[in-house]
Amino acid sequence: MAKSYKVVFENKMNMDLFCEGYARAKEMMAERLFNQEIECKITHREKTEEELKSDEELKKSEKEVI
């Protein structure tokens, strides 16, 4: 066990590189979430009156069938 502890302490992690990588990962995640929100806003649109009427008719016909 003494050897494993020695190896861990000899190979210390460079915290500057870790912090830079962590900051970059957080930045990429925020950018990705932001892009997804924009994509959702672009792809989602309000239905027109004609589409709403056709949806209502479909629901009524489904109820009649059941």
ABEGO torsion letter per residue (X at the ends): XAAAAAAAAABBBBAAAAAAAAAAAAAAAAAAAAAAAAAAAAABBBBBAAAAAAAAAAAAAAAAAX
